[in-house]
Amino acid sequence: MTITAVTSGKGGVGKTFVSANLAAALARNGRRVLVLDADLGLANLDVMLNLFPKITLHDVFTGKHSLPEAIVSVSSGFWVLLAGSGMVEYSRMTLEIREQLQKVITEIEPRFDHVLLDTGAGISDVVLYTVSLARDVLVVVTPEPTSLTDAYATIKVLAQTQGRRRFDLVVNQTRKPGEGRAVRQQLQQVVDRYVNPGLDAPVRLELLGDVPSDSAVRESVQRRQLLQELMPGSPASVALSAVAGKLMDL
Amino acid sequence: MDPTPPKPTPKLQLERALQLLGHSGLPMPEGEPGSDGWLQGVVDALVELSSRDALTGLANRRAFDLALAREIDRVARSGEPALLLTLDIDHFKRVNDTWGHNAGDGVLRAVATALIDSVRPMDLVARVGGEEFAIILPNCAAAFGETVAERVRRRVERMPVPVAPGQQISCTVSIGGAFAPQWVRSTAALWVERADQQLYLAKAQGRNLVRLEPTAVSVVSNEERRLLFETFQFQDHE
């Protein structure tokens, strides 16, 4: 099983949107995929997928329900595990939550091919811990100064504290061809100059793809349907399918 | 046949409300007594009254709890930094024991004024307990936390408080502080707890001190930021 943490530094750059649509694309390719709402309480996964779950991760943590009961299947052919609003209490990473999350990961291990961790924004201890559970880190970034800065901060911290040496980038809401490449290059340049000199091995940023700015995205979000289902032929959807293809080869 | 129940008459404790308002020193509502506008004025004044501490005029515990819950929600979504300071007057019991309760009240009022004077108008200063105060500072960058808290501490330290004719004392406060977790949902109770932990440290380490929870160092220096934006052409979005 491959675990990929989807993270961004800044909030509101489309992290959950990318996670959910990648999951749909992977599922279409025959993968058994689970999206885990690792943003303990603040994620929009349930809103995006129009879900009203009765049982959530919170109930699993408190022992009210078993893990399989909390895993919800989505029409697009993948599964989700939602944190639930009760998780607000777990905004700080205690030993107990670490153990609980670790237990959940161990339990889902044999049941899925790919797990996407939809992490919270920022670089809090919760985010750092959930990312540490993943094999790969996918950073969603938009071509804006704040997103670029926060993505860089995330990459730097993860390189220094978790020894991460490869980061996969998805550049969302691009306005022209080649913008994703420019974003990657810019980030890599600063990483080379300020992060890599102190490390045993250099950090490499890989561009998985650009997701162009697309009116279909807004429409799918407003209709609370996945872009991959609603408008599979739209430019953003096609781009996400391509990203999913690369993700499977990693 | 069942007797028709008497039509309930609204029992407004208007007289009592007006007494409370008159006593509080708040301006009495304007307009024709009994008119809608006048009643609105009474309600507004009562709302104001119920969110203030009677002795110091600061926000009371109720208003503080409300403001704190709102602020932590805002920070979780916006990522803007916000600082919470909790303060405690050092050796307050000694003032009461030595100079009497009137002098104690004078100290509380003087500290309240010093706090108001040392923060921005947008900050919320509250009296949350006997000699305990709290300040919510929205949009306060991590780099300024220490400066602001120190300014508050010094302001109180330098302020003479008359306790008896011809007799002045100075008093001090211990201050604890913590920033709201940016981008993550947390609870107001947890935020207060973190600031209180620092306040406890300030007390334990000798009082008249500021202790702020260490924040994660800003991981992106200005140099890095400059290089990050150097050649990249940002498009105008929207």
Interface residues (C-beta under 8 A of the other chain):
Chain A: K10 G11 L40 G41 L42 V88 E89 S91 R92 G120 A121 G122 I123 S124 V126 V127 P143 E144 P145 L148 T149 Y152 A153 K156 V157 Q173 R175 K176 E179 A182 V183 Q186 L187 Q189 V190 R193 Y194
Chain B: A76 R77 G79 P181 Q182 W183 V184 R185 S186 T187 L190 A216 V219 V220 S221 E223 E224 R225 L227 L228 F229 T231 F232 Q233 F234 Q235 H237
